[in-house]
Amino acid sequence: MPKLIRLMPLNIYNRLNIPNKNSPIPQKHGEFIYSFLKMNSIKKTLETGFGYGCSAAYIISATKSTHIVIDPFEKSQWKNIGLHNIKKLNLSKFLRFENDFSYNVLPKLLKEGIKIDFAFIDGMHLFDYIMLDFFYIDLLLNNNGYVLFHDNQLLSTNLIVNWIKKNKLNYTLIKEDSCFVLFKKIKADVRKWDHFIAFYNCKKEEKTLKEKLRELKARIKV
Ligand SMILES: C[S@@+](CC[C@H](N)C(=O)[O-])C[C@H]1O[C@@H](n2cnc3c(N)ncnc32)[C@H](O)[C@@H]1O
């Protein structure tokens, strides 16, 4: 890993126009993605949520291959800054930009017969949207491919992560922290038609929130 980080093109992050630092993934996450893709020689990639193009810049810099990005608000909300950033890095020829909602684009890609080896899910962070992104990405993903979730601190993301851990037994967890969760698809889905393992318990969640509140209060006292 350190060797690969040394091979990272200098200053990807500093060369990007990022008017609001809270929107894109932070530099260290970009560097993690870059190193991971390089280390695993991954080429066929996709992401939901393009924004300022920060994650895309790291992904394409690592693969120098076609990267499919999906974002319906690139023009209206992000003023095409993501597209300009990728152009600035001279990487536009590797970008397939889909100006639409992921729930429209992902089924279209499936019909096109697209297969991928890595997907980054960082689009709409509502539970149902993330689940739908994962549902289609799972169908697009080759065996031995990877899916990376951003924002595991959100309960919406974390619930889906827990559902995968309990129910998608053809996936193995590679890395998890409060921000990133990385799974590898190890084989085809072999669930029976009625398979379901409970993954969420409201009572347990209430308790967790109470515990969190207690911790917070204790910290404020200190
Ligand atoms: C957190 S930002 C992505 C940041 C980006 N990964 C980066 O590093 O610059 C989330 C993005 O999801 C996009 N988005 C919102 N709803 C979406 C949807 N239904 N499908 C695809 N993208 C969506 C937003 O426009 C926004 O750009």
The ligand as a MOL file (V3000), in Angstrom:
LIG
                    3D

  0  0  0     0  0            999 V3000
M  V30 BEGIN CTAB
M  V30 COUNTS 27 29 0 0 0
M  V30 BEGIN ATOM
M  V30 1 C -22.1800 13.2680 -2.0390 0
M  V30 2 S -22.4630 13.8330 -3.6620 0 CHG=1
M  V30 3 C -21.3070 12.9010 -4.5890 0
M  V30 4 C -19.9120 13.3600 -4.4290 0
M  V30 5 C -18.9260 12.7600 -5.4150 0
M  V30 6 N -18.8240 11.3210 -5.2170 0
M  V30 7 C -17.5710 13.4050 -5.2830 0
M  V30 8 O -16.6560 12.8130 -4.6990 0
M  V30 9 O -17.4240 14.5490 -5.7630 0 CHG=-1
M  V30 10 C -23.9890 13.0360 -4.0490 0
M  V30 11 C -24.4090 13.2110 -5.5000 0
M  V30 12 O -25.5280 12.3760 -5.7730 0
M  V30 13 C -26.2840 13.0010 -6.7720 0
M  V30 14 N -27.6160 12.3910 -6.8310 0
M  V30 15 C -28.7380 12.7350 -6.1440 0
M  V30 16 N -29.7510 11.9150 -6.4770 0
M  V30 17 C -29.2710 11.0450 -7.3830 0
M  V30 18 C -29.8260 9.9670 -8.1130 0
M  V30 19 N -31.1160 9.6090 -7.9610 0
M  V30 20 N -29.0250 9.2670 -8.9700 0
M  V30 21 C -27.7220 9.6190 -9.1240 0
M  V30 22 N -27.1440 10.6290 -8.4500 0
M  V30 23 C -27.9000 11.3380 -7.6050 0
M  V30 24 C -26.2620 14.4770 -6.3690 0
M  V30 25 O -26.5320 15.3310 -7.4550 0
M  V30 26 C -24.8320 14.6130 -5.8590 0
M  V30 27 O -23.9800 15.0760 -6.8580 0
M  V30 END ATOM
M  V30 BEGIN BOND
M  V30 1 1 1 2
M  V30 2 1 2 3
M  V30 3 1 2 10
M  V30 4 1 3 4
M  V30 5 1 4 5
M  V30 6 1 5 6
M  V30 7 1 5 7
M  V30 8 2 7 8
M  V30 9 1 7 9
M  V30 10 1 10 11
M  V30 11 1 11 12
M  V30 12 1 11 26
M  V30 13 1 12 13
M  V30 14 1 13 14
M  V30 15 1 13 24
M  V30 16 1 14 15
M  V30 17 1 14 23
M  V30 18 2 15 16
M  V30 19 1 16 17
M  V30 20 1 17 18
M  V30 21 2 17 23
M  V30 22 1 18 19
M  V30 23 2 18 20
M  V30 24 1 20 21
M  V30 25 2 21 22
M  V30 26 1 22 23
M  V30 27 1 24 25
M  V30 28 1 24 26
M  V30 29 1 26 27
M  V30 END BOND
M  V30 END CTAB
M  END
